[in-house]
């Protein structure tokens, strides 16, 4: 029941945000704060000794980068720079900080996913300032200026939480136990982020008067990348890490790339792609959680049934 409520809240957040876009859109300033708080909660609970890099992590991070370049480059060469920029925001985003929560609900390998998330965030923070100037379709800043601005923004939402959580763990080691207790708070912040993302996306479409002809390529592109990520990740991690790699390639921290896409140097229309991606991957997660809940319930019923059978057999003996 609880998992069904969580699944429903992800979809409902998008509907409510879109309907009340005028009222909620002004709170777009919350996004970097929400990202930082979620990451801080995740980082506080990290047990560095359990974060063991696996060869599959390398393939997963490489797959994320190749997906970003693979979707961006052909579209850019075809003469659609804004669409290419939008697709890059969707495909090259690092793994979402909520993945440990989702994969634990799916009864997967939390340590593997947490390690993958950390590595992807670090890789994104290091690489993006050098790559993004080539991706942005129209900017009046030089390569060096834009790289520096992007580096500062990424440090704010990724580096600051890492530093704060490290200091907290050093000063007060018991704080590592806070993360499991704050799991629902982290999920709640995620839902609030979805509200803001949905409302800001709709508000941007309304204010700028974008037509369906301009928006639908971003929507279709986001859906294609999302489906590709979950399916390709499933195949990449088969058979032992199929759920984990599927989540790693499909569930992206697009809220982070939306923060970047909302800046003055980015193309305004490119913002629509990652907004749609947020809906796509959260809808996919809602479906996965619902299916996993049903599967887990069947498994638990079988275990309970088996225990009753053993007790009956023992009594009969």
Beta strands, then each sheet from edge to edge (+ up, - down):
end
